[in-house]
Amino acid sequence: MLLDRFKKNARRLSNTNKLAGRHKEKGQLNTKEQQIEKIKEKKSKEVAQSVVVDNKPTDKKHKTKSASFVLVSPQITEKAVNIQDDNQYVFKVTAKANKSEVKKAVEGVYNVDVLKVRVINVPPKKKRLGRTMGWQAGYKKAIVSVKKGQVIEILPR
């Protein structure tokens, strides 16, 4: 599609060259024709560069984020403490984090084997204080299941 556009522009420019050069001698170029030649050279370079850029291999692995950017904080609620008996732990994570990033982050920080990750996107909620309306921010949380016998110590000593 990009190449088609360049070809059309080149044809248009070559047609204007034919019309403009009728009254001049063959060896002389006026300023418009010089500008047209420069534009043609630039576009030919751009086409050559775009072809090279498109041929890059796309099978490079996606860079993973470090654990400090994925895990925001552990969530300590009554429900979260109750499911710790089943080797499940709840963390607040960044909004763009996915399951594999969360798994790698928890394994890296806490040195445990993660079996399963479930992600929940908690939506923002309307809150009201008197006449003032506002929003409680939404967030993303992950429930991480850990191998039996392994423990994550969330509370600081």
C-alpha positions as a Markdown table, in Angstrom:
| # | Residue | x | y | z |
|---|---|---|---|---|
| 1 | Met | 0.0 | 0.0 | 0.0 |
| 2 | Leu | 2.8 | 2.4 | 0.9 |
| 3 | Leu | 4.7 | 1.4 | -2.3 |
| 4 | Asp | 1.6 | 2.1 | -4.4 |
| 5 | Arg | 1.4 | 5.6 | -3.0 |
| 6 | Phe | 5.1 | 6.2 | -3.8 |
| 7 | Lys | 4.6 | 4.8 | -7.3 |
| 8 | Lys | 1.6 | 7.1 | -8.0 |
| 9 | Asn | 3.6 | 10.1 | -6.7 |
| 10 | Ala | 6.6 | 9.2 | -8.9 |
| 11 | Arg | 4.3 | 8.9 | -12.0 |
| 12 | Arg | 2.7 | 12.3 | -11.2 |
| 13 | Leu | 6.1 | 13.9 | -10.8 |
| 14 | Ser | 7.5 | 12.4 | -14.0 |
| 15 | Asn | 4.4 | 13.7 | -15.9 |
| 16 | Thr | 5.1 | 17.2 | -14.6 |
| 17 | Asn | 8.8 | 16.9 | -15.7 |
| 18 | Lys | 7.7 | 16.1 | -19.3 |
| 19 | Leu | 5.4 | 19.2 | -19.4 |
| 20 | Ala | 7.9 | 21.5 | -17.8 |
| 21 | Gly | 10.9 | 20.5 | -19.9 |
| 22 | Arg | 9.3 | 21.2 | -23.3 |
| 23 | His | 10.5 | 24.8 | -23.5 |
| 24 | Lys | 13.9 | 24.4 | -21.8 |
| 25 | Glu | 17.0 | 22.9 | -23.1 |
| 26 | Lys | 17.7 | 19.3 | -22.1 |
| 27 | Gly | 20.7 | 20.0 | -19.9 |
| 28 | Gln | 19.1 | 22.8 | -17.8 |
| 29 | Leu | 16.7 | 22.1 | -14.8 |
| 30 | Asn | 14.7 | 24.9 | -13.2 |
| 31 | Thr | 14.2 | 25.0 | -9.4 |
| 32 | Lys | 11.0 | 23.1 | -9.4 |
| 33 | Glu | 12.5 | 20.3 | -11.3 |
| 34 | Gln | 15.5 | 20.2 | -8.9 |
| 35 | Gln | 13.1 | 20.0 | -6.0 |
| 36 | Ile | 11.2 | 17.2 | -7.7 |
| 37 | Glu | 14.4 | 15.3 | -8.2 |
| 38 | Lys | 15.3 | 15.6 | -4.6 |
| 39 | Ile | 11.8 | 14.4 | -3.5 |
| 40 | Lys | 12.2 | 11.4 | -5.8 |
| 41 | Glu | 15.6 | 10.5 | -4.3 |
| 42 | Lys | 14.2 | 10.8 | -0.7 |
| 43 | Lys | 11.2 | 8.6 | -1.5 |
| 44 | Ser | 13.3 | 6.0 | -3.2 |
| 45 | Lys | 15.5 | 5.9 | -0.1 |
| 46 | Glu | 12.4 | 5.6 | 2.1 |
| 47 | Val | 11.1 | 2.7 | 0.1 |
| 48 | Ala | 14.4 | 1.0 | 0.3 |
| 49 | Gln | 14.5 | 1.5 | 4.1 |
| 50 | Ser | 10.9 | 0.4 | 4.6 |
| 51 | Val | 11.6 | -2.9 | 2.7 |
| 52 | Val | 14.5 | -3.5 | 5.0 |
| 53 | Val | 12.5 | -2.8 | 8.1 |
| 54 | Asp | 9.7 | -5.1 | 7.1 |
| 55 | Asn | 12.0 | -8.1 | 6.7 |
| 56 | Lys | 13.1 | -8.1 | 10.3 |
| 57 | Pro | 12.3 | -11.4 | 12.1 |
| 58 | Thr | 9.4 | -11.2 | 14.5 |
| 59 | Asp | 10.1 | -14.3 | 16.5 |
| 60 | Lys | 12.1 | -12.3 | 19.2 |
| 61 | Lys | 10.8 | -13.0 | 22.7 |
| 62 | His | 8.7 | -10.3 | 24.3 |
| 63 | Lys | 10.6 | -8.6 | 27.1 |
| 64 | Thr | 9.1 | -9.3 | 30.5 |
| 65 | Lys | 8.7 | -6.6 | 33.1 |
| 66 | Ser | 10.5 | -6.8 | 36.4 |
| 67 | Ala | 8.7 | -7.9 | 39.5 |
| 68 | Ser | 8.6 | -4.5 | 41.1 |
| 69 | Phe | 6.6 | -3.2 | 38.1 |
| 70 | Val | 4.1 | -6.1 | 38.1 |
| 71 | Leu | 3.3 | -6.6 | 41.8 |
| 72 | Val | 1.9 | -3.6 | 43.5 |
| 73 | Ser | 1.2 | -5.0 | 46.9 |
| 74 | Pro | -0.2 | -8.1 | 48.7 |
| 75 | Gln | -3.9 | -7.7 | 49.5 |
| 76 | Ile | -4.6 | -8.4 | 53.2 |
| 77 | Thr | -8.4 | -8.8 | 53.7 |
| 78 | Glu | -10.4 | -11.3 | 55.7 |
| 79 | Lys | -11.2 | -13.4 | 52.6 |
| 80 | Ala | -7.5 | -13.3 | 51.4 |
| 81 | Val | -6.3 | -14.5 | 54.8 |
| 82 | Asn | -8.9 | -17.3 | 54.8 |
| 83 | Ile | -7.8 | -18.7 | 51.4 |
| 84 | Gln | -4.2 | -18.8 | 52.5 |
| 85 | Asp | -5.0 | -22.1 | 54.2 |
| 86 | Asp | -5.5 | -23.5 | 50.7 |
| 87 | Asn | -2.1 | -22.1 | 49.6 |
| 88 | Gln | -3.7 | -19.2 | 47.6 |
| 89 | Tyr | -2.4 | -15.6 | 48.0 |
| 90 | Val | -3.9 | -12.4 | 46.7 |
| 91 | Phe | -1.8 | -9.6 | 45.2 |
| 92 | Lys | -2.7 | -6.2 | 43.6 |
| 93 | Val | -1.0 | -6.0 | 40.2 |
| 94 | Thr | -0.6 | -3.4 | 37.6 |
| 95 | Ala | -3.4 | -2.9 | 35.1 |
| 96 | Lys | -1.4 | -4.2 | 32.1 |
| 97 | Ala | 0.0 | -7.3 | 33.8 |
| 98 | Asn | -1.0 | -10.7 | 32.5 |
| 99 | Lys | -0.9 | -14.1 | 34.1 |
| 100 | Ser | 2.5 | -15.2 | 32.9 |
| 101 | Glu | 4.1 | -12.0 | 34.1 |
| 102 | Val | 2.5 | -12.3 | 37.5 |
| 103 | Lys | 3.6 | -16.0 | 37.7 |
| 104 | Lys | 7.2 | -15.0 | 36.9 |
| 105 | Ala | 7.2 | -12.1 | 39.4 |
| 106 | Val | 5.9 | -14.2 | 42.3 |
| 107 | Glu | 8.3 | -17.0 | 41.6 |
| 108 | Gly | 11.2 | -14.5 | 41.4 |
| 109 | Val | 10.4 | -12.5 | 44.5 |
| 110 | Tyr | 9.1 | -15.3 | 46.9 |
| 111 | Asn | 11.1 | -18.3 | 45.6 |
| 112 | Val | 8.0 | -20.6 | 45.3 |
| 113 | Asp | 6.5 | -22.7 | 42.6 |
| 114 | Val | 3.3 | -21.2 | 41.2 |
| 115 | Leu | 0.7 | -23.7 | 40.0 |
| 116 | Lys | -2.1 | -21.4 | 38.9 |
| 117 | Val | -2.9 | -17.7 | 38.5 |
| 118 | Arg | -6.3 | -16.2 | 38.3 |
| 119 | Val | -6.7 | -12.5 | 37.4 |
| 120 | Ile | -9.7 | -10.3 | 38.4 |
| 121 | Asn | -10.2 | -6.7 | 37.0 |
| 122 | Val | -12.1 | -4.8 | 39.8 |
| 123 | Pro | -14.0 | -1.9 | 38.2 |
| 124 | Pro | -14.1 | 1.6 | 39.6 |
| 125 | Lys | -17.1 | 2.4 | 41.9 |
| 126 | Lys | -19.1 | 5.6 | 42.4 |
| 127 | Lys | -18.7 | 7.1 | 45.9 |
| 128 | Arg | -20.6 | 9.9 | 47.5 |
| 129 | Leu | -19.7 | 12.1 | 50.5 |
| 130 | Gly | -22.6 | 14.6 | 51.1 |
| 131 | Arg | -23.2 | 16.4 | 47.8 |
| 132 | Thr | -19.8 | 15.6 | 46.4 |
| 133 | Met | -19.7 | 12.7 | 43.9 |
| 134 | Gly | -16.5 | 10.8 | 43.1 |
| 135 | Trp | -15.0 | 7.6 | 42.1 |
| 136 | Gln | -13.1 | 4.9 | 44.0 |
| 137 | Ala | -10.3 | 3.8 | 41.7 |
| 138 | Gly | -10.5 | 0.4 | 40.1 |
| 139 | Tyr | -7.6 | -2.1 | 40.2 |
| 140 | Lys | -6.4 | -5.5 | 39.0 |
| 141 | Lys | -5.8 | -8.3 | 41.4 |
| 142 | Ala | -4.3 | -11.8 | 41.0 |
| 143 | Ile | -5.0 | -14.9 | 43.1 |
| 144 | Val | -1.9 | -17.1 | 43.0 |
| 145 | Ser | -2.0 | -20.8 | 43.9 |
| 146 | Val | 1.3 | -22.1 | 45.3 |
| 147 | Lys | 2.6 | -25.7 | 45.5 |
| 148 | Lys | 1.5 | -27.6 | 48.7 |
| 149 | Gly | 4.0 | -27.2 | 51.5 |
| 150 | Gln | 5.3 | -23.8 | 50.3 |
| 151 | Val | 4.4 | -20.6 | 52.1 |
| 152 | Ile | 4.6 | -17.0 | 51.2 |
| 153 | Glu | 5.2 | -14.8 | 54.2 |
| 154 | Ile | 3.3 | -11.6 | 53.4 |
| 155 | Leu | 3.4 | -9.8 | 56.7 |
| 156 | Pro | 6.8 | -8.3 | 57.6 |
| 157 | Arg | 8.5 | -9.7 | 60.6 |
